[in-house]
Amino acid sequence: MDPGSSLDDIAPIAILMDELRSEDVQLRLNAIHRISTIALALGPERARDELIPFLQDSVDDEDEVLLALAEELGRNFEEYIGGPEYAHVLLGPLENLSAVEETLVRDKAAESITKISSVLSQAQIEQYYIPLVQRLSHGEWFTSRTSSCALYAPVYDKVTTAVQDDLRRAFAALASDDTPMVRRAAAKWLAPLVKKFTKQHVLSDGLAMYRKLQADDQDSVRLLTVEDLIAIAAQLSPAEVKTQLLKQIRQTMTDKSWRVRYMAASHFNELAEVVGQELVREELIGYFVQLLKDNEAEVRTAAAGQIPGFSKLLEKEVVLARIIPCVRDLCQDVSQHVRAALASQISGLAPLLGRDATIEHLLPLFLHLLKDEFPEVRLNIISKLELVNSVIGIELLSESLLPAIVELAEDKSWRVRQAIIEYIPLLATQLGKAFFDESLGNLCMSWLGDNVYSIREAAAINLKKLTEVFGVEWAKEQIVPKVVGMGQHPNYLYRMTTVQAIMTIAPSLTLDIVRGDVLEMLLQLAGDPIPNIRFNVAKALETVATSFGDTPEGRQLIQQKIVPVLEALKNDQDADVRFFATRAVQKAHALEA
């Protein structure tokens, strides 16, 4: 050992080496997560000379440890080894990690190399990064060649034109590699690379690579070329798209593999936006209708999700003639997932069609979907009714859809009931007080007695929101008497709901209403035989105290009525009641102070 180096200098790296050689995976993982601390302890120079070479050699480990290492090296690790000018040193260990068998590790290593590339200078990129990409691209194993595909796009626009030519040639070789996994990676990373090409290179090189991959015999490669198609089309004029890409667009839309058609359907709107209006009218509308009628439910689901977006690009007459008949068929689709996707999108057509066409064509479909046997379909329709309301107006909406909404309020699926409750304040704003009291008032109160806790909780929050919509006086007449009345119910759940509803609504009420109508019932329930109710009373009294303790009248009420009851609850036989009562008393005293 060098007599000049003290034990402190050796300790960090020695401990790391010991822990990384430990039998215990967790110990090795912890050591990796601490490498930034160890690098800090060593200082930049020793971190470069000792730590990095050591990490470069320790690639023979569990995937979990290697994944952590790949991640740590991408977290601005260059700061610990002397800053960006030395960042290229990190490429060594990451190059080794890019060639391991586990995909997750390779992907994370490529991600970290990409992050490091953003701090490298042009000289560093050409001296260290490009050779690394070339070594990986010509690696013997497909794993390194796969990883290399991700590394072209980040630096393409940072190098000289001569190097760019080499990069394009090397990527073209990967796109025609013998191994499907490499071609798949090339298809995945072609789109980001093409975006950095000049138009001339898109036409000369980008198109050739894309066509080769798009005609691949593996559907797992072809499905990834949909995004490449969009990236290339975005670089070309509509006329060039028509001459250069029309054949590939047709092949993709009618591919024999449903997975490729699924990808085409999922990205349909993005493609439609970049190919130009003429091609949308002449070609894409026909293919869209085809996808909406596809044999595979997954493809129909993906296409249904694109309906409003694609319809925006068409004239109203075309939507009515070509799209609406498909929408009608999809409403009756055998797959519940297709119907659910349609239900979440169909309301987006209302603003495009206008009032009359919505009433004639869409309203019957909404009603049909609202009665669907599958809860998610009903849920998706309810949550998007706002769009329809803005087009046809609340009167018509309430006339035609309100009966269905009232029916759903008693739906057997509690999630549907919950969605209806959340929609009620919006409906209330639009219906107005009189109409609301007549048609939905009792319904809102009945939810407080629901047998599902989430519904009772949502119902209380709903009453608070309605108070904010219709005002305190309305709440005093319509809500408070009914809520307080439930406090006398023999079933403890109803009494509990009273306490929780008061807790939720109280901050929205005035002191007079709380003092005159609400507080008495709360104080009465403080003596309830059920401990759960007593500790909820303590929580509710705390809420009342914090809501009204900022005025002299409020503080007087707290001292005279609330604190004595809380003091009594502090001596309750139940530990929870004592805890919440003590907390509430402390809050009340803090407000006084």
C-alpha positions in Angstrom: 0.0 0.0 0.0 1.3 3.5 -0.8 2.5 4.9 2.5 1.3 8.4 1.4 -2.4 7.4 1.2 -4.3 7.3 4.5 -7.0 4.8 5.5 -9.7 7.5 4.9 -8.8 7.8 1.2 -9.1 4.0 0.6 -12.2 3.5 2.7 -15.0 4.6 0.4 -13.9 2.6 -2.7 -13.0 -0.4 -0.6 -16.4 -0.4 1.2 -18.1 -0.1 -2.2 -16.0 -3.0 -3.6 -16.8 -5.1 -0.6 -20.5 -4.4 -0.8 -20.7 -5.0 -4.6 -19.1 -8.4 -4.0 -21.5 -9.2 -1.3 -23.8 -12.3 -1.7 -26.8 -10.2 -0.7 -28.5 -8.5 -3.7 -30.0 -5.8 -1.4 -26.6 -4.8 -0.2 -25.3 -4.5 -3.7 -28.3 -2.5 -4.7 -27.8 -0.1 -1.8 -24.2 0.3 -2.7 -25.1 1.3 -6.3 -27.6 3.8 -5.0 -24.8 5.4 -3.0 -22.2 5.7 -5.8 -22.8 9.4 -6.1 -21.9 9.8 -2.4 -18.9 7.7 -2.8 -17.8 9.7 -5.9 -18.2 12.8 -3.8 -16.0 11.4 -1.1 -13.3 10.3 -3.5 -13.2 13.6 -5.4 -13.4 14.1 -9.2 -10.0 12.7 -10.1 -10.1 9.5 -8.1 -13.8 9.0 -9.1 -12.6 9.0 -12.8 -9.5 6.9 -12.2 -10.8 4.3 -9.8 -14.5 4.3 -9.4 -15.5 4.4 -13.1 -13.1 1.6 -14.2 -14.3 -0.5 -11.3 -18.0 0.0 -12.4 -17.0 -0.8 -15.9 -15.8 -4.2 -14.8 -18.8 -5.0 -12.6 -21.3 -5.7 -15.3 -21.7 -9.4 -14.3 -24.5 -9.0 -11.8 -28.2 -9.3 -11.2 -30.4 -7.4 -13.6 -31.8 -5.4 -10.8 -28.4 -4.1 -9.7 -27.4 -3.3 -13.3 -30.6 -1.4 -13.9 -29.9 0.7 -10.8 -26.4 1.4 -12.1 -27.6 2.4 -15.5 -30.1 4.8 -13.9 -27.5 6.3 -11.4 -25.0 7.1 -14.2 -27.6 9.1 -16.1 -28.5 11.3 -13.1 -26.1 14.2 -13.8 -23.3 11.9 -12.6 -20.8 14.0 -14.6 -20.9 16.6 -11.8 -19.1 14.1 -9.5 -16.3 13.4 -11.9 -15.2 16.9 -12.9 -18.1 18.4 -14.9 -19.2 18.1 -18.6 -15.7 18.1 -20.0 -15.2 14.6 -18.5 -18.8 13.4 -19.1 -17.5 11.1 -21.9 -15.8 8.9 -19.2 -19.2 7.6 -18.2 -19.8 6.2 -21.6 -17.5 3.2 -20.9 -19.7 1.5 -18.2 -22.9 2.5 -20.0 -21.6 0.9 -23.3 -21.1 -2.4 -21.4 -24.6 -2.1 -20.0 -26.1 -1.5 -23.4 -25.0 -4.9 -24.5 -26.5 -7.0 -21.6 -29.3 -9.4 -22.2 -32.1 -7.8 -20.1 -34.1 -5.3 -22.2 -34.9 -3.0 -19.3 -31.2 -2.6 -18.4 -30.3 -1.9 -22.1 -33.1 0.7 -22.5 -32.1 2.5 -19.3 -28.4 2.5 -20.4 -29.4 4.0 -23.8 -31.6 6.6 -22.0 -28.6 7.6 -19.7 -26.2 7.8 -22.7 -28.8 10.1 -24.4 -28.9 12.3 -21.3 -25.1 12.5 -21.2 -24.9 13.3 -24.9 -26.8 16.6 -24.2 -23.8 17.9 -22.1 -21.1 16.7 -24.5 -19.3 19.2 -26.8 -19.1 18.5 -30.6 -15.5 17.4 -30.2 -16.4 15.0 -27.4 -19.3 13.6 -29.5 -17.1 13.0 -32.5 -14.2 11.6 -30.5 -16.0 9.4 -28.0 -19.8 9.1 -28.7 -19.7 8.4 -32.4 -17.1 5.5 -32.1 -19.3 4.1 -29.2 -22.4 4.1 -31.5 -20.3 2.5 -34.3 -19.0 -0.2 -31.9 -22.6 -1.0 -30.7 -24.0 -0.9 -34.3 -21.5 -3.5 -35.4 -21.6 -5.6 -32.2 -21.6 -9.4 -32.6 -24.7 -9.8 -30.5 -28.1 -8.3 -31.5 -28.4 -6.8 -28.0 -25.8 -4.1 -28.6 -27.1 -3.5 -32.2 -30.6 -3.0 -30.7 -29.4 -0.5 -28.1 -27.5 1.5 -30.8 -30.7 2.4 -32.6 -31.7 4.8 -29.8 -28.4 6.7 -29.9 -28.5 8.1 -33.5 -31.2 10.8 -33.2 -29.9 12.7 -30.0 -26.6 13.7 -31.7 -27.5 13.7 -35.4 -27.9 17.5 -35.6 -24.7 18.2 -33.5 -22.2 16.6 -35.9 -20.6 17.6 -39.3 -22.3 16.6 -42.6 -19.7 14.0 -43.3 -20.5 12.3 -39.9 -24.2 12.7 -40.6 -23.7 10.7 -43.9 -22.0 7.9 -42.0 -24.8 7.9 -39.4 -27.5 7.6 -42.1 -25.6 4.7 -43.8 -25.1 2.9 -40.4 -28.8 3.3 -39.5 -29.9 2.0 -42.9 -27.8 -1.1 -42.2 -29.6 -1.6 -38.9 -33.0 -1.2 -40.6 -32.1 -4.2 -42.8 -30.4 -6.3 -40.1 -31.0 -10.0 -40.1 -32.4 -10.0 -36.5 -36.1 -8.9 -36.1 -35.4 -7.3 -32.7 -32.8 -5.0 -34.3 -35.2 -4.1 -37.1 -37.9 -3.4 -34.5 -35.6 -1.0 -32.6 -34.8 0.7 -36.0 -38.5 1.1 -36.7 -39.0 2.5 -33.2 -36.2 5.1 -33.4 -36.5 6.0 -37.1 -39.2 8.7 -36.4 -37.1 10.8 -34.0 -34.1 10.5 -36.4 -36.1 11.5 -39.6 -37.4 14.6 -37.8 -33.8 15.9 -37.8 -33.1 15.1 -41.5 -33.2 17.8 -44.2 -36.0 17.3 -46.7 -33.5 16.1 -49.3 -32.3 13.4 -47.0 -35.8 12.4 -46.0 -36.5 11.8 -49.7 -33.2 10.1 -50.5 -32.6 8.0 -47.3 -35.5 8.3 -44.8 -38.1 7.0 -47.3 -35.9 4.1 -48.3 -35.4 3.0 -44.7 -39.1 3.4 -43.9 -40.3 1.5 -47.0 -38.0 -1.4 -46.1 -39.3 -1.6 -42.5 -42.9 -1.1 -43.6 -42.6 -4.1 -45.9 -41.0 -6.3 -43.2 -42.4 -9.8 -42.8 -42.7 -9.4 -39.0 -45.8 -7.6 -37.9 -44.0 -6.5 -34.7 -41.7 -4.4 -37.0 -44.5 -3.1 -39.3 -46.7 -1.9 -36.4 -43.9 0.4 -35.2 -43.6 2.1 -38.7 -46.9 3.9 -38.3 -45.2 6.7 -36.3 -42.3 6.8 -38.9 -45.0 7.3 -41.6 -46.4 10.3 -39.7 -42.9 11.8 -39.1 -42.0 11.5 -42.8 -45.4 12.8 -44.0 -44.9 15.8 -41.7 -41.7 16.7 -43.6 -43.2 16.5 -47.0 -45.8 18.5 -48.9 -49.3 17.0 -49.6 -48.3 16.4 -53.2 -45.1 14.6 -52.2 -47.0 12.5 -49.7 -49.4 11.5 -52.4 -46.6 10.4 -54.8 -44.2 9.0 -52.3 -46.3 7.5 -49.5 -49.8 6.6 -50.8 -48.9 3.0 -51.5 -47.5 2.5 -47.9 -50.6 4.3 -46.4 -52.9 1.9 -48.2 -50.8 -1.1 -47.2 -50.8 -0.1 -43.5 -54.5 0.6 -43.3 -55.3 -2.8 -44.8 -52.5 -4.8 -43.3 -53.3 -8.5 -42.7 -52.2 -8.2 -39.0 -54.7 -6.6 -36.7 -51.9 -5.2 -34.5 -50.7 -3.0 -37.4 -54.3 -1.9 -38.1 -54.7 -1.2 -34.4 -51.6 1.1 -34.5 -53.0 2.8 -37.7 -56.3 3.4 -36.0 -54.7 4.7 -32.7 -52.6 7.3 -34.7 -55.2 8.0 -37.3 -55.8 11.7 -36.5 -52.1 12.5 -36.3 -51.7 11.0 -39.8 -54.8 12.8 -41.2 -53.5 16.1 -39.9 -50.1 15.8 -41.8 -51.2 14.3 -45.2 -53.3 17.2 -46.4 -57.0 17.8 -46.9 -57.2 16.3 -50.4 -55.8 12.9 -49.3 -58.2 12.9 -46.3 -61.2 13.3 -48.6 -60.0 11.0 -51.3 -58.4 8.1 -49.3 -58.5 8.4 -45.5 -62.2 8.7 -45.0 -62.7 5.3 -46.7 -60.0 3.7 -44.6 -61.4 5.2 -41.4 -64.9 3.7 -42.1 -63.1 0.4 -42.8 -61.3 0.5 -39.4 -64.6 1.4 -37.7 -66.0 -1.8 -39.2 -62.9 -3.9 -38.6 -63.3 -7.6 -37.6 -61.2 -7.1 -34.4 -62.8 -5.3 -31.5 -59.4 -3.8 -30.4 -59.2 -2.0 -33.8 -62.8 -0.7 -33.6 -62.1 0.5 -30.1 -59.0 2.4 -31.2 -60.8 3.9 -34.2 -63.8 4.9 -32.1 -61.5 6.9 -29.9 -60.5 9.0 -33.0 -64.0 9.8 -34.2 -64.4 13.5 -33.1 -60.8 14.4 -33.9 -61.1 13.0 -37.5 -64.6 14.5 -38.0 -63.1 18.0 -37.3 -61.2 17.6 -40.6 -64.4 16.8 -42.6 -67.4 18.8 -43.8 -70.6 18.4 -41.8 -72.4 16.7 -44.7 -69.6 14.1 -45.0 -69.7 13.4 -41.2 -73.5 12.8 -41.5 -73.3 10.7 -44.6 -70.2 8.6 -43.7 -69.4 8.7 -40.0 -72.8 8.8 -38.3 -74.0 5.5 -39.8 -70.8 3.8 -38.4 -71.5 5.4 -35.0 -75.0 3.9 -35.1 -73.6 0.5 -35.7 -70.9 0.9 -33.0 -73.7 1.7 -30.4 -74.9 -1.8 -31.0 -71.4 -3.3 -31.1 -71.0 -6.7 -29.4 -67.9 -5.6 -27.6 -68.5 -3.5 -24.4 -65.0 -2.0 -24.8 -66.0 -0.6 -28.2 -69.2 0.8 -26.8 -67.3 2.3 -23.9 -64.8 4.0 -26.2 -67.6 5.3 -28.3 -69.5 6.6 -25.3 -66.5 8.7 -24.1 -66.1 10.2 -27.6 -69.5 10.5 -29.2 -70.4 13.8 -27.4 -67.5 15.4 -29.2 -69.5 15.2 -32.4 -72.3 17.5 -31.0 -70.4 20.8 -31.4 -69.4 19.8 -35.0 -73.0 18.9 -36.0 -74.8 21.8 -34.4 -78.2 21.8 -32.6 -80.6 20.3 -35.1 -78.4 17.4 -36.3 -77.4 16.6 -32.7 -81.1 16.4 -31.7 -81.9 14.3 -34.8 -78.9 11.9 -34.9 -77.1 11.9 -31.6 -79.8 12.2 -28.9 -81.3 8.8 -29.6 -77.8 7.3 -29.5 -77.1 9.0 -26.1 -80.3 7.5 -24.7 -79.4 4.1 -26.0 -75.9 4.2 -24.5 -77.3 5.5 -21.2 -79.3 2.3 -20.9 -76.3 0.1 -21.8 -75.9 -3.0 -19.6 -72.2 -2.2 -19.0 -71.6 0.4 -16.3 -68.5 1.9 -17.9 -70.5 2.8 -21.1 -73.2 4.6 -19.0 -70.4 6.3 -17.0 -68.6 7.6 -20.0 -71.8 9.1 -21.5 -72.7 10.9 -18.2 -69.2 12.4 -17.7 -69.2 14.1 -21.2 -72.8 15.5 -21.3 -71.5 19.0 -20.8 -70.5 19.2 -24.4 -74.0 18.2 -25.5 -75.6 20.7 -23.2 -73.6 23.5 -24.7 -75.1 22.6 -28.1 -78.7 21.7 -27.5 -79.4 23.6 -24.2 -80.4 22.3 -20.8 -84.2 22.3 -21.4 -84.0 19.7 -24.2 -81.3 17.8 -22.4 -83.3 17.6 -19.2 -86.5 16.6 -21.1 -84.9 13.8 -23.0 -82.1 12.7 -20.7 -83.3 13.5 -17.2 -85.5 10.4 -16.9 -82.5 8.3 -17.8 -80.3 10.2 -15.3 -82.8 9.7 -12.5 -82.9 6.0 -13.4 -79.1 5.8 -13.3 -79.1 7.5 -9.9 -80.5 4.2 -8.6 -78.1 2.1 -10.7 -76.9 -1.1 -9.2 -73.2 -0.2 -9.9 -72.1 2.3 -7.2 -69.5 3.8 -9.5 -72.3 4.9 -11.9 -74.3 6.4 -8.9 -71.1 8.2 -7.9 -70.6 9.6 -11.4 -74.2 10.9 -11.4 -73.7 12.6 -8.0 -70.6 14.3 -9.3 -72.5 15.6 -12.3 -75.4 16.9 -10.2 -73.9 20.4 -9.3 -73.3 21.1 -13.0 -76.8 20.0 -13.8 -78.1 22.2 -10.9 -76.3 25.3 -12.2 -78.0 24.8 -15.6 -81.5 23.7 -14.4 -82.1 26.4 -11.9 -83.5 26.2 -8.4 -87.2 25.5 -9.0 -86.7 22.8 -11.6 -83.9 21.2 -9.5 -86.0 21.0 -6.3 -88.9 19.5 -8.3 -87.0 16.8 -10.1 -83.7 16.1 -8.3 -84.1 17.5 -4.7 -85.3 14.3 -3.1 -82.8 12.2 -5.0 -79.9 14.1 -3.6 -81.1 13.5 0.0 -81.8 9.8 -0.7 -78.1 9.2 -1.5 -77.2 10.1 2.1 -78.8 6.8 3.0 -77.0 4.7 0.4 -75.5 1.4 1.6 -72.1 2.2 0.0 -69.9 4.6 2.1 -68.3 6.3 -1.0 -71.8 7.3 -2.2 -72.8 8.7 1.2 -69.5 10.7 1.3 -70.0 11.9 -2.3 -73.6 12.9 -1.4 -72.4 15.1 1.4 -69.8 16.8 -0.8 -72.6 17.2 -3.4 -74.8 19.0 -0.9 -71.9 21.4 -0.1 -71.5 22.2 -3.8 -75.2 22.7 -4.2 -75.2 25.2 -1.3 -72.5 27.1 -3.1 -74.6 27.0 -6.3 -78.0 28.0 -4.8 -77.0 29.9 -1.7 -77.2 29.6 2.0 -81.0 30.4 2.3 -81.8 27.6 -0.1 -79.7 25.2 2.0 -81.4 26.3 5.2 -84.8 25.4 3.7 -84.0 22.4 1.6 -81.0 20.6 3.1 -80.5 21.4 6.8 -83.9 20.2 8.0 -83.5 16.9 6.2 -80.0 16.3 7.3 -80.8 17.2 10.9 -83.9 15.0 10.8 -81.7 12.0 10.0 -79.9 12.4 13.3 -82.9 10.9 15.1 -82.8 7.7 12.9 -82.6 4.4 14.8 -80.0 3.1 12.4 -76.6 4.3 13.5 -75.3 4.7 9.9 -77.9 7.4 9.2 -76.9 9.2 12.4 -73.3 8.9 11.3 -74.2 10.4 7.9 -75.8 13.3 9.6 -72.6 14.1 11.5 -70.4 13.7 8.4 -72.8 15.8 6.2 -72.7 18.6 8.9 -68.9 18.4 8.9 -68.8 18.8 5.1 -71.5 21.5 4.8 -70.9 23.6 7.9 -68.1 25.8 6.4 -70.4 26.8 3.6 -73.2 27.9 6.0 -73.6 31.1 8.1 -73.0 31.2 11.8 -76.8 31.9 12.4 -77.8 28.8 10.6 -75.2 26.7 12.4 -76.2 28.1 15.8 -80.0 27.9 15.2 -80.5 24.8 13.2 -77.4 22.5 13.2 -75.4 22.7 16.4 -78.1 21.4 18.7 -78.3 18.1 16.9 -74.5 17.7 16.9 -74.3 18.3 20.7 -77.1 15.8 21.2 -75.2 13.1 19.2 -72.2 13.7 21.4 -74.0 11.4 23.9 -74.7 8.7 21.3 -74.1 5.1 22.4 -71.9 4.3 19.4 -68.2 5.5 19.8 -67.7 6.0 16.0 -70.5 8.6 16.1 -69.0 10.3 19.2 -65.5 10.7 17.7 -67.0 12.0 14.4 -69.0 14.5 16.5 -65.7 15.7 18.0 -64.2 16.1 14.5 -67.4 17.9 13.3 -67.2 20.3 16.3 -63.5 21.0 15.5 -64.6 21.9 11.9 -67.3 24.2 13.2 -64.8 25.8 15.6 -62.2 26.4 12.9 -64.8 27.7 10.4 -66.4 30.3 12.7 -63.7 31.0 15.3 -62.4 34.1 13.5 -65.4 36.3 14.7 -66.2 37.4 18.3 -69.7 35.8 18.0 -68.2 32.6 16.8 -65.6 32.5 19.6 -68.4 33.1 22.1 -70.5 30.2 20.7 -67.4 27.9 20.9 -66.8 28.8 24.5 -70.4 28.5 25.6 -71.6 25.5 23.6 -68.8 23.6 22.0 -65.9 23.5 24.5 -68.0 22.1 27.4 -69.1 19.2 25.3 -65.6 18.5 24.0 -64.2 18.6 27.6 -66.8 15.9 28.5 -65.7 13.8 25.5 -62.1 14.1 26.6 -63.0 11.7 29.5 -64.8 9.2 27.2 -64.2 5.5 27.8 -63.2 5.1 24.1 -59.6 6.0 23.2 -60.4 7.4 19.7 -63.1 9.6 21.1 -60.6 11.0 23.7 -58.0 11.6 21.0 -60.2 13.6 18.7 -61.9 15.5 21.5 -58.5 16.5 22.9 -57.3 17.6 19.4 -60.5 19.6 18.9 -60.2 21.3 22.4 -56.6 22.3 21.5 -57.7 23.8 18.2 -60.5 25.7 20.0 -58.1 27.2 22.6 -55.6 28.1 19.8 -58.4 30.1 18.1 -59.0 32.0 21.3 -55.4 32.8 21.7 
